[in-house]
Amino acid sequence: MSTRRNALGRGLEALIPGPGPTLAAVGEAPDRPSGPLEIPVERIDPNPEQPRRHFDAQEIERLADSIRRHGVLQPVVVRRAGDRYELVVGERRWRASRAAGRETLPAVVADVEPRERLHLALVENVQRQDLNPIELAHAFRGMAEGGATQEAIGEQVGLERSTIANHLRLLELGRELQEDVERGRLSMGHAKALLQTPNPERRRHLRDRIVKDGLSVRAAEELGRRLAGPAAPRKRRARSAADPELQGLVESLRRRFQTQVRLQGDPTRGRIEIEYFGAEDLKRIAGMLLGHA
């Protein structure tokens, strides 16, 4: 893993040259500058592919105070976007510079394709450990939607494929639970324990127990297994369980309804059982079946 991280580091450093000529205020910067340039802060727009979703106001103000006293020690990276510039790397420095009242910001103008913005911003944040698990998950999903496999994403950001898969699974949680992870109320381990319980109401119950009682990850996993309930007895298992196509259908239904689903019968005749827990859960499932949700 360290080898991949070093390779990524060199890739980012290639965009940020070392000390170059004296910084010059930008009127119209050349296409390939030899070093950082001073670009008006108001001509720089944030990266629309920025994987970071939350910027702590106190952290930004502390950085702004440092910038007031010491200036911006490392240039940001931008790309041209018409007559303006678009951030690729360095949004915290840009935000803090605005808060500090700076009129210009040292920046490297790089030739970066729009499809590369997410990759570069993600690599920087991963190396700095600036992203929470949910932000990483959304970034990984963005790369996957762009055609990258989990193995390819892992190679690009210096993480194992299993780590990528575990982060992507977090997006199966409801928005409220995702926010708990983003805010640090739940750890990655706690989130994985919640995923053991497909039923939404039982998940919320487990989440409340974790937060209220300060459950360890191991205790949360044990409670999650109990809430998920025992596996169906052999005698009640569907006769069609050996049929891969039908089994795949059952798994899809379980993910869709976020509860236990059983299919008994064969491809020509049978029945589907969908479990619910409480009136609200029944209303939720009924709405999905009727196309209301």
C-alpha positions, -999 to 999 in steps of 0.1 A, spaced: 0 0 0 28 24 8 42 20 -28 9 31 -43 6 60 -19 41 72 -29 32 69 -66 1 90 -60 22 116 -41 45 120 -71 15 124 -93 2 153 -72 36 169 -68 39 170 -106 11 195 -106 28 217 -79 63 227 -90 88 238 -64 98 274 -58 98 292 -91 101 328 -102 86 356 -82 49 354 -81 32 378 -106 -4 390 -104 -25 374 -131 -40 394 -159 -41 365 -183 -19 337 -172 1 318 -199 -12 283 -207 18 265 -191 32 287 -163 67 278 -150 56 283 -114 28 295 -91 9 327 -101 -11 351 -80 -47 348 -92 -76 370 -79 -95 350 -53 -128 361 -68 -119 346 -102 -116 311 -87 -146 288 -84 -148 256 -62 -143 222 -77 -178 208 -86 -163 173 -81 -150 181 -46 -155 149 -26 -154 168 7 -189 177 17 -184 194 51 -159 222 60 -156 229 97 -160 266 102 -136 267 132 -109 249 112 -113 273 83 -111 303 107 -79 289 123 -64 284 89 -75 320 79 -57 333 110 -25 315 100 -28 329 65 -32 364 79 1 359 98 22 338 75 5 339 41 -4 309 19 26 286 21 15 261 -6 -2 271 -38 -36 257 -48 -41 239 -82 -66 253 -106 -77 247 -142 -90 272 -167 -127 274 -171 -135 300 -198 -124 334 -184 -123 320 -148 -105 294 -129 -118 262 -112 -102 246 -82 -87 212 -86 -68 209 -52 -69 233 -22 -104 243 -14 -97 247 23 -69 272 15 -92 290 -9 -120 293 16 -96 304 44 -80 330 20 -114 345 14 -121 345 51 -87 362 57 -95 389 32 -68 381 7 -73 395 -28 -51 370 -46 -41 334 -40 -9 316 -52 -20 290 -77 -6 266 -103 -27 265 -135 -27 229 -146 -40 212 -178 -66 190 -161 -95 174 -180 -129 177 -162 -131 139 -157 -98 140 -138 -110 166 -112 -126 140 -89 -96 117 -90 -71 144 -81 -92 160 -54 -99 125 -40 -62 116 -40 -52 147 -21 -79 143 5 -72 106 10 -35 113 15 -43 141 40 -69 119 57 -93 148 53 -125 128 43 -149 110 65 -161 75 55 -193 88 38 -175 114 18 -151 87 6 -180 65 -2 -197 91 -24 -163 98 -41 -157 61 -48 -193 58 -62 -186 88 -85 -155 71 -98 -174 38 -102 -202 56 -121 -174 69 -144 -166 32 -153 -138 24 -128 -139 -10 -111 -134 -14 -73 -99 -28 -81 -91 2 -103 -103 27 -77 -82 10 -50 -51 12 -72 -57 49 -79 -62 59 -43 -38 34 -26 -65 13 -8 -74 -23 -9 -104 -34 -30 -122 -47 2 -119 -12 17 -135 4 -13 -163 -22 -12 -169 -16 26 -172 22 20 -196 17 -9 -218 -4 13 -222 26 37 -244 42 10 -270 15 17 -277 33 50 -304 59 52 -294 96 50 -299 101 88 -275 72 96 -250 84 70 -251 118 87 -243 101 120 -211 87 104 -202 120 88 -205 138 122 -185 112 140 -214 99 162 -210 65 146 -177 49 136 -170 29 104 -172 -3 125 -206 8 140 -219 15 105 -209 -20 94 -227 -34 124 -259 -15 113 -257 -31 79 -261 -65 95 -297 -55 102 -317 -50 70 -349 -38 87 -349 1 90 -367 2 124 -343 -23 139 -314 -3 125 -327 28 141 -331 9 174 -295 -3 171 -282 31 163 -300 46 194 -284 19 216 -250 26 202 -252 63 208 -271 62 241 -251 34 257 -218 40 240 -216 4 227 -183 -8 214 -181 -21 178 -181 -57 191 -211 -52 213 -229 -34 184 -221 -63 161 -235 -88 186 -267 -68 191 -270 -64 154 -269 -102 149 -296 -107 175 -318 -80 159 -314 -94 125 -328 -127 138 -319 -163 132 -315 -177 97 -346 -195 84 -347 -231 94 -338 -257 68 -373 -270 65 -387 -236 56 -361 -228 30 -374 -223 -5 -373 -254 -27 -359 -232 -54 -329 -220 -33 -306 -239 -56 -317 -219 -86 -292 -191 -89 -315 -169 -109 -343 -171 -83 -318 -167 -55 -305 -136 -72 -340 -122 -74 -346 -128 -37 -314 -110 -28 -324 -80 -50 -358 -79 -33 -341 -79 1 -319 -50 -8 -349 -32 -23 -372 -35 7 -344 -36 33 -361 -65 51 -362 -103 50 -378 -118 19 -385 -155 12 -395 -172 -20 -412 -206 -18 -420 -225 -49 -404 -227 -83 -403 -206 -115 -438 -216 -124 -457 -213 -91 -451 -202 -55 -453 -173 -32 -431 -144 -19 -431 -135 18 -420 -100 29 -415 -93 66 -424 -60 82 -421 -47 117 -447 -22 128 -473 -1 111 -448 24 97 -427 -4 82 -458 -19 66 -467 15 52 -432 20 38 -432 -14 21 -467 -10 8 -458 24 -7 -429 8 -25 -450 -20 -38 -477 4 -50 -451 27 -66 -456 55 -41 -419 55 -29 
